[in-house]
Amino acid sequence: MSEVKLSTDGIRYIALFESTTGATARDCLLDDDNNRVIFVVKTGDMGMAIGKNGEHVNKLVKSIGRHVEVVEYNDDPVIFIQNLLQPANANNVKIGYSCQAGAVPCTTHSPDVP
């Protein structure tokens, strides 16, 4: 597996995230097309990352000037993919394998029905 390197901005955002929230960030994804930063946090750190009434996320948005999303990491790829797709209800996630692409997640989800 190839190694992924963080940009200077990614490193700064992770340092700011961890000092603001007290949560541990495993990764930081910069989505310039949608003006957002996505933080992947250690399992169990989601509540600490968000803060009471979203106060930590709100502080980060003001500091960074971008939309902030937080996703909880999980060692189980199916659960991790479900976390990535929140708030959508991914009720059936399967990992398929392709000779060319390797592991390929396939998902189906059902919209919430009132």
C-alpha contacts under 8 A as a table, 3 or more apart, distances in Angstrom:
res1	aa1	res2	aa2	distance
6	L	9	D	7.87
6	L	10	G	5.48
6	L	11	I	6.19
6	L	28	C	7.81
7	S	10	G	4.97
7	S	11	I	6.30
8	T	11	I	5.19
8	T	12	R	6.27
9	D	12	R	5.04
9	D	13	Y	6.04
10	G	13	Y	5.09
10	G	14	I	6.17
10	G	28	C	5.93
10	G	29	L	7.25
10	G	30	L	7.14
11	I	14	I	5.22
11	I	15	A	6.27
12	R	15	A	5.16
12	R	16	L	6.16
13	Y	16	L	5.05
13	Y	17	F	5.91
13	Y	28	C	7.48
13	Y	64	I	7.78
14	I	17	F	4.93
14	I	18	E	6.07
14	I	25	A	6.32
14	I	27	D	7.59
14	I	28	C	6.57
14	I	39	F	7.82
15	A	18	E	5.31
15	A	19	S	6.16
16	L	19	S	5.24
16	L	20	T	5.95
16	L	60	L	7.86
17	F	20	T	5.23
17	F	21	T	5.93
17	F	22	G	7.77
17	F	23	A	7.65
17	F	25	A	7.41
17	F	60	L	7.00
18	E	21	T	5.33
18	E	22	G	5.07
18	E	23	A	5.43
18	E	24	T	5.88
18	E	25	A	6.66
19	S	22	G	5.69
20	T	56	H	6.52
20	T	59	K	7.74
20	T	60	L	7.50
21	T	48	M	6.24
21	T	49	A	5.12
21	T	50	I	7.40
21	T	51	G	7.12
21	T	56	H	5.78
22	G	48	M	6.74
22	G	49	A	7.00
23	A	41	V	7.03
23	A	42	K	7.52
23	A	45	D	5.53
23	A	46	M	7.67
23	A	48	M	5.82
23	A	49	A	5.26
24	T	41	V	5.72
24	T	42	K	5.66
24	T	45	D	6.94
25	A	28	C	7.27
25	A	39	F	6.35
25	A	40	V	5.70
25	A	41	V	4.39
25	A	42	K	6.16
26	R	39	F	7.59
26	R	40	V	5.47
26	R	41	V	5.39
26	R	42	K	6.08
26	R	73	Y	7.82
27	D	39	F	5.92
27	D	40	V	5.08
27	D	41	V	7.19
28	C	37	V	6.88
28	C	38	I	5.69
28	C	39	F	4.61
28	C	40	V	6.24
29	L	37	V	5.74
29	L	38	I	5.01
29	L	39	F	6.45
30	L	35	N	7.99
30	L	36	R	6.37
30	L	37	V	4.80
30	L	38	I	6.53
31	D	34	N	5.70
31	D	35	N	5.89
31	D	36	R	5.23
31	D	37	V	5.97
31	D	38	I	7.59
32	D	35	N	4.76
32	D	36	R	6.49
35	N	66	R	5.49
35	N	67	H	6.34
36	R	66	R	4.99
36	R	67	H	4.38
36	R	68	V	5.62
36	R	69	E	7.39
37	V	66	R	6.66
37	V	67	H	6.31
37	V	68	V	5.04
37	V	69	E	6.31
38	I	68	V	5.94
38	I	69	E	4.70
38	I	70	V	5.74
38	I	71	V	7.25
39	F	68	V	7.63
39	F	69	E	6.25
39	F	70	V	4.87
39	F	71	V	6.18
40	V	70	V	6.00
40	V	71	V	4.83
40	V	72	E	5.70
40	V	73	Y	5.95
41	V	45	D	6.25
41	V	46	M	6.64
41	V	49	A	7.61
41	V	70	V	6.98
41	V	71	V	6.14
41	V	72	E	4.99
41	V	73	Y	5.72
42	K	45	D	5.58
42	K	46	M	7.62
42	K	72	E	6.23
42	K	73	Y	5.55
42	K	74	N	7.80
43	T	46	M	7.21
43	T	72	E	5.75
43	T	73	Y	5.33
43	T	74	N	5.98
44	G	47	G	7.53
44	G	72	E	7.54
45	D	48	M	5.33
45	D	49	A	6.00
45	D	72	E	7.40
46	M	49	A	5.03
46	M	50	I	6.28
46	M	70	V	7.48
46	M	71	V	7.45
46	M	72	E	5.96
47	G	50	I	5.31
47	G	51	G	5.99
47	G	52	K	7.98
48	M	51	G	5.20
49	A	56	H	6.56
49	A	57	V	7.38
49	A	70	V	7.51
50	I	53	N	7.73
50	I	54	G	5.02
50	I	55	E	6.77
50	I	56	H	5.37
50	I	57	V	5.49
50	I	70	V	7.59
51	G	54	G	5.00
51	G	55	E	5.24
51	G	56	H	4.99
51	G	57	V	7.18
52	K	55	E	5.74
52	K	56	H	7.64
54	G	57	V	5.40
54	G	58	N	6.15
55	E	58	N	5.07
55	E	59	K	6.20
56	H	59	K	5.15
56	H	60	L	6.29
57	V	60	L	5.07
57	V	61	V	6.20
57	V	68	V	6.61
57	V	69	E	7.99
58	N	61	V	5.11
58	N	62	K	6.36
59	K	62	K	5.22
59	K	63	S	6.17
60	L	63	S	4.98
60	L	64	I	5.79
60	L	65	G	7.86
60	L	68	V	7.14
61	V	64	I	5.32
61	V	65	G	5.33
61	V	66	R	5.56
61	V	67	H	5.84
61	V	68	V	6.04
62	K	65	G	5.39
62	K	66	R	7.76
71	V	83	N	6.23
71	V	84	L	6.05
72	E	80	F	7.25
72	E	83	N	6.37
72	E	84	L	7.88
73	Y	80	F	5.75
73	Y	83	N	7.65
74	N	77	P	6.80
74	N	79	I	6.28
74	N	80	F	5.00
75	D	79	I	7.94
75	D	80	F	7.17
76	D	79	I	5.48
76	D	80	F	6.22
77	P	80	F	4.91
77	P	81	I	6.04
78	V	81	I	5.24
78	V	82	Q	6.29
78	V	93	V	5.90
78	V	94	K	6.84
78	V	95	I	7.27
79	I	82	Q	4.98
79	I	83	N	6.17
80	F	83	N	5.00
80	F	84	L	6.23
81	I	84	L	4.95
81	I	85	L	6.31
81	I	93	V	7.62
81	I	105	P	7.88
82	Q	85	L	5.21
82	Q	86	Q	6.47
82	Q	89	N	7.66
82	Q	90	A	5.68
82	Q	93	V	7.39
83	N	86	Q	5.37
85	L	88	A	5.59
85	L	89	N	7.53
85	L	90	A	6.90
86	Q	89	N	6.68
86	Q	90	A	7.83
88	A	109	H	6.97
88	A	110	S	7.68
88	A	111	P	6.89
89	N	109	H	5.49
89	N	110	S	5.95
89	N	111	P	6.62
89	N	112	D	7.28
90	A	93	V	6.64
90	A	107	T	6.66
90	A	108	T	5.93
90	A	109	H	4.23
90	A	110	S	6.83
91	N	108	T	6.61
91	N	109	H	5.47
91	N	110	S	7.03
92	N	107	T	5.92
92	N	108	T	5.42
92	N	109	H	6.63
93	V	105	P	7.11
93	V	106	C	5.91
93	V	107	T	4.49
93	V	108	T	6.47
94	K	105	P	6.05
94	K	106	C	5.34
94	K	107	T	6.35
95	I	103	A	6.42
95	I	104	V	5.76
95	I	105	P	4.54
95	I	106	C	6.02
96	G	103	A	5.78
96	G	104	V	5.14
96	G	105	P	6.08
96	G	106	C	6.86
97	Y	101	A	7.39
97	Y	102	G	5.23
97	Y	103	A	4.52
97	Y	104	V	5.67
98	S	101	A	5.23
98	S	102	G	4.90
98	S	103	A	6.43
98	S	104	V	6.97
99	C	102	G	5.82
101	A	104	V	6.92
